Amino acid sequence: MCGRFALVSDRAAISETFAVRDSSYEFKPNWNVTPGQHIPAVIHREGRNLLASFLWGLIPSWAKDPSIGNKLINARAETIDVKPSFRNAFSKRRCLIVADGFYEWKKEGAKKIPIYFHLKSKEPFGLAGLYETWMSPDKREIQSCTIITTEANKLIAPIHDRMPVIVPKKQELIWISDAAEDRALLLSILKPYPAEEMDCEIGIGPRFAQVKEGV
């Protein structure tokens, strides 16, 4: 599961990393990104990478109540192409949710200590995501997203059995392309990121003070 992550890179760094063009979307650095917040994600439209804002917690287009999004902050890679909540978005609406790192919790006695996982390069990366547009009864649009998870790699497994899918740089455009239709190819992207390219640190200190375990 992925219930908390960090995004502290600025817009210029993100635009360079993901080749984003013409982005006016502003956001504040946040060491404690939580479900229910609006978060930046990269999408690909008409040959360009764009930075969009999505509510974290996917609301399927057919949902009668938007509160369903509280239960759909993550989607399992193993069933993403068959579950009604995700299969349409998997086919047509894929994105990269921008992050610098994410958290899992380690039990130490009665306490739970946040462990912060990130790339050794310290660069921002794209988490595999899906997005949807939901129309409320009063004709108000809500664009929302979910983060895809897979089995944990060797670095994360001692702490948790799942991890968010980090999309390798060379496969980012394939994942977000609105023309990609090869389901087997898309599913092959959703695997654990190499542990040797990642690192972690114990979440102790001022920047982690507000980080609480995810839902």
Secondary structure in CASP SS format (residue, H / E / C, confidence):
PFRMAT SS
TARGET T0000
AUTHOR 0000-0000-0000
METHOD secondary structure of the structure
MODEL  1
M C 1.00
C C 1.00
G C 1.00
R C 1.00
F E 1.00
A E 1.00
L E 1.00
V C 1.00
S C 1.00
D C 1.00
R H 1.00
A H 1.00
A H 1.00
I H 1.00
S H 1.00
E H 1.00
T H 1.00
F C 1.00
A C 1.00
V E 1.00
R C 1.00
D C 1.00
S C 1.00
S C 1.00
Y C 1.00
E C 1.00
F C 1.00
K C 1.00
P C 1.00
N E 1.00
W E 1.00
N E 1.00
V E 1.00
T C 1.00
P C 1.00
G C 1.00
Q C 1.00
H E 1.00
I E 1.00
P E 1.00
A E 1.00
V E 1.00
I E 1.00
H E 1.00
R E 1.00
E C 1.00
G C 1.00
R E 1.00
N E 1.00
L E 1.00
L E 1.00
A E 1.00
S E 1.00
F E 1.00
L E 1.00
W E 1.00
G C 1.00
L C 1.00
I C 1.00
P C 1.00
S C 1.00
W C 1.00
A C 1.00
K C 1.00
D C 1.00
P H 1.00
S H 1.00
I H 1.00
G H 1.00
N H 1.00
K H 1.00
L C 1.00
I C 1.00
N E 1.00
A E 1.00
R E 1.00
A H 1.00
E H 1.00
T H 1.00
I C 1.00
D C 1.00
V C 1.00
K C 1.00
P C 1.00
S C 1.00
F C 1.00
R H 1.00
N H 1.00
A H 1.00
F H 1.00
S H 1.00
K H 1.00
R C 1.00
R E 1.00
C E 1.00
L E 1.00
I E 1.00
V E 1.00
A E 1.00
D C 1.00
G E 1.00
F E 1.00
Y E 1.00
E E 1.00
W E 1.00
K E 1.00
K E 1.00
E E 1.00
G C 1.00
A C 1.00
K E 1.00
K E 1.00
I E 1.00
P E 1.00
I E 1.00
Y E 1.00
F E 1.00
H E 1.00
L E 1.00
K C 1.00
S C 1.00
K C 1.00
E C 1.00
P C 1.00
F E 1.00
G E 1.00
L E 1.00
A E 1.00
G E 1.00
L E 1.00
Y E 1.00
E E 1.00
T E 1.00
W E 1.00
M E 1.00
S C 1.00
P C 1.00
D C 1.00
K C 1.00
R C 1.00
E E 1.00
I E 1.00
Q E 1.00
S E 1.00
C E 1.00
T E 1.00
I E 1.00
I E 1.00
T E 1.00
T E 1.00
E E 1.00
A C 1.00
N C 1.00
K C 1.00
L C 1.00
I C 1.00
A C 1.00
P C 1.00
I C 1.00
H C 1.00
D C 1.00
R E 1.00
M E 1.00
P E 1.00
V C 1.00
I E 1.00
V C 1.00
P C 1.00
K H 1.00
K H 1.00
Q H 1.00
E H 1.00
L H 1.00
I H 1.00
W H 1.00
I H 1.00
S C 1.00
D C 1.00
A C 1.00
A C 1.00
E C 1.00
D C 1.00
R H 1.00
A H 1.00
L H 1.00
L H 1.00
L H 1.00
S H 1.00
I H 1.00
L C 1.00
K C 1.00
P C 1.00
Y C 1.00
P C 1.00
A H 1.00
E H 1.00
E H 1.00
M E 1.00
D E 1.00
C E 1.00
E E 1.00
I E 1.00
G C 1.00
I C 1.00
G C 1.00
P H 1.00
R H 1.00
F H 1.00
A C 1.00
Q C 1.00
V C 1.00
K C 1.00
E C 1.00
G C 1.00
V C 1.00
END
